[in-house]
Every structure is written in structure tokens, then in C-alpha cells.
């Protein structure tokens, strides 16, 4: 059961296990008339709604982003690819290096967060990216990572790892299509600058 669209947004699949601040469907409807669209609610195990906290809102947003592009969706539009990766990586407190594995027609096979680092770096192992590409029978890969600092400027290390990944993937006939850097609400596609 989902909340009505005129009221607040509800994340029906997010289950939480707290009894405090529980409200009913009727409470949501009354509040939505008084303050439309001002809060996000989650449904607990007893099928009662309560106001979501910040972590639950971020988790719900990432789940929605994952549903937006599912297996078989095409990644031929660079802007759509950047938007998808922004939805997945923006707002994280530490660097996360992810890869989108694609088939020969650049349709999504799998999105994987491969490496997690600190606030200013993540160690990337090309061998693991190649291993995963082979495991899922990918023909192409788009890699991405976030910059918690908020700047999309690629570092020398970002350019170096892009070159190493391109060489390593080429050995097994997998194309590196792009390396996207996400910083807050902006992103930079390194391929658009000729760096891939």
C-alpha cells in the first residue's frame, strides 16, 4: 500500500523497526493537507508510518536511483549516465569507486561499488575491475567515483588510474567508455575532455 500522490513521499520498501513517532495513514492524510510535500515517511513492520530520518531519506533516494536504471537499460546517452551515477554517488562522505558493466549494445548488466576509500582517495585495483568485467561478460565499462571535497577537477591519480584501467580492460577486449567524477550536484565526464 502506498501513500496518495498528493501527500508526502513514502518509501514503501524501506522498513524500520522503531515504535516512537508512529503515525497512521489517516494522520498522513491530515498532515499532507496542512503541509503538502514537507516530509518523507517510512513504513515500519506494523504497517504504520513515521517520519524518516536523514539516513533513511538518503537510502530511499539511492534505491529510487537504482530502480530508474535497471538491467537492460541503455547507457548510450552520456547525460543519462552522469545523472544515474550522480544519484548513486553524490553525498557520500568518503570516496567510492563504482563501475557500470554494459553489454555490446551498452545496456546495463550490473552496477557495482567496487572500492571504498577515505575522504580524499580510494585505492583502485584494475585487476578487480577486469575480473568483474569478465565475470559478468561485459563488453564495455563506465567507471565513476565521487569527490567528497565537492570539486570535479580530476587529479593526476584520477588520470593515471583511467589510463591503467583502459589498458587492462583492452587486454580482454572490454572498452572503457568513460570515467565520471561526481561532486555534489555536478559531474565531469572525462571522455568529454578527451581523457579516456
C-alpha positions in Angstrom: 0.0 0.0 0.0 1.4 3.4 -1.0 0.5 6.9 0.2 -1.6 9.1 -2.1 0.5 11.1 -4.6 -0.9 14.5 -3.4 0.6 13.9 0.0 4.1 13.3 1.3 6.5 11.0 -0.4 6.6 7.5 1.0 9.3 4.9 0.6 7.2 1.7 0.8 10.1 -0.8 0.7 12.1 0.8 3.5 11.3 -1.0 6.7 12.4 0.4 10.0 12.0 -1.1 13.5 11.1 1.7 15.8 7.8 2.3 17.7 8.3 6.0 18.5 6.8 8.7 16.2 4.5 6.1 14.6 1.5 7.5 12.7 -1.4 6.1 10.8 -2.5 6.6 7.2 -5.1 9.0 8.4 -2.5 11.1 10.2 -0.5 11.3 7.0 -3.6 12.4 5.0 -4.4 15.1 7.6 -0.8 16.4 7.7 -0.5 16.4 4.0 -3.4 18.7 3.7 -1.9 21.1 6.2 1.8 20.9 5.0 1.9 19.3 1.5 5.1 17.6 0.5 7.1 18.7 3.5 8.2 15.3 4.9 9.2 11.8 3.9 7.6 8.9 5.7 8.7 5.3 6.1 6.5 2.3 7.0 7.5 0.1 9.9 6.9 -3.6 10.4 3.5 -2.9 12.0 2.5 -1.1 8.7 2.4 2.2 10.5 4.2 5.3 9.0 6.6 7.6 10.8 8.8 10.5 9.8 12.1 9.3 8.2 15.5 10.4 9.4 18.2 11.8 7.1 19.9 8.4 6.7 16.7 6.8 5.7 15.9 9.5 3.2 19.3 9.1 1.5 18.9 5.3 1.5 15.4 5.7 -0.1 16.8 8.1 -2.7 19.6 5.7 -3.7 17.0 2.9 -4.0 14.9 5.0 -6.3 18.0 5.8 -8.4 18.7 2.1 -8.7 15.2 1.5 -9.9 15.5 4.2 -12.5 18.1 2.3 -14.5 17.6 -1.5 -14.3 19.3 -4.4 -16.1 18.8 -3.9 -19.9 18.5 -0.1 -19.8 20.7 1.7 -22.3 23.7 3.8 -21.4 24.2 5.5 -24.8 23.3 9.0 -23.5 26.3 10.5 -21.6 24.0 12.8 -19.7 21.7 10.0 -18.5 24.8 8.0 -17.4 26.1 11.0 -15.5 22.7 11.5 -13.8 22.5 7.9 -12.8 26.0 8.0 -11.3 25.3 11.3 -9.6 22.2 9.8 -8.0 24.3 6.8 -6.8 27.4 8.6 -5.6 26.6 12.2 -4.6 26.5 13.0 -0.9 28.7 10.1 0.2 31.1 11.1 3.0 34.1 9.1 1.6 35.3 8.2 -1.9 33.6 5.3 -3.6 34.8 3.9 -6.9 32.0 2.2 -8.9 31.6 0.6 -12.3 28.7 0.2 -14.7 29.2 -3.0 -16.7 27.5 -3.0 -20.1 26.8 -5.4 -22.9 27.7 -4.9 -26.6 24.7 -2.5 -27.1 25.7 -0.6 -24.0 22.8 -1.9 -22.0 23.2 -2.3 -18.2 24.3 -5.6 -16.9 25.3 -4.5 -13.4 26.2 -1.5 -11.3 28.8 -2.3 -8.6 30.6 -0.2 -6.0 34.0 -1.8 -6.1 36.2 0.2 -3.8 35.7 2.5 -0.8 38.3 4.8 0.5 38.7 7.8 2.7 37.6 11.4 2.4 40.3 12.2 -0.2 41.1 8.9 -2.0 40.3 5.3 -2.8 42.7 2.7 -3.9 41.6 1.2 -7.2 42.9 -2.2 -8.4 42.5 -2.6 -12.2 42.7 -6.4 -11.8 39.5 -6.4 -9.8 37.7 -4.3 -12.4 38.8 -6.7 -15.2 37.9 -9.7 -13.1 34.4 -8.4 -12.5 34.0 -7.4 -16.2 34.9 -11.0 -17.2 32.6 -12.5 -14.6 29.6 -10.6 -15.9 30.6 -11.0 -19.6 30.8 -7.2 -20.1 31.7 -5.7 -23.5 32.1 -2.1 -22.1 32.5 -0.4 -18.8 31.8 3.1 -17.4 33.7 3.8 -14.2 32.9 6.6 -11.7 33.9 7.9 -8.3 32.9 10.7 -6.1 34.9 13.6 -4.7 33.6 14.4 -1.2 35.6 17.6 -1.4 32.9 19.0 -3.9 35.2 19.6 -6.9 35.0 17.7 -10.1 38.6 18.5 -11.2 40.4 15.2 -11.9 43.7 14.7 -10.0 46.8 13.2 -11.6 45.9 10.0 -9.8 42.5 10.0 -11.5 44.0 10.4 -14.9 46.6 7.7 -14.2 44.1 5.1 -13.0 41.9 5.9 -16.0 44.9 5.1 -18.3 45.7 1.9 -16.4 42.1 0.7 -16.5 41.8 1.4 -20.2 44.9 -0.7 -20.9 44.0 -3.5 -18.6 40.4 -3.8 -19.9 41.7 -3.6 -23.5 43.7 -6.8 -22.9 40.4 -8.7 -22.5 38.5 -6.8 -25.3 36.4 -4.7 -22.9 36.1 -1.0 -23.8 36.4 1.7 -21.1 33.8 4.2 -22.3 34.1 6.9 -19.7 35.3 7.8 -16.2 32.8 10.1 -14.5 33.7 12.2 -11.4 30.8 13.1 -9.2 31.0 16.1 -6.8 27.7 17.0 -5.1 25.2 18.1 -7.7 27.7 18.2 -10.6 29.8 15.7 -12.5 32.6 15.6 -15.1 32.8 13.0 -17.8 36.5 12.6 -18.6 35.7 11.2 -22.1 34.2 14.6 -23.0 37.5 16.2 -22.3 39.4 13.6 -24.3 41.0 11.9 -21.2 39.7 8.4 -21.8 
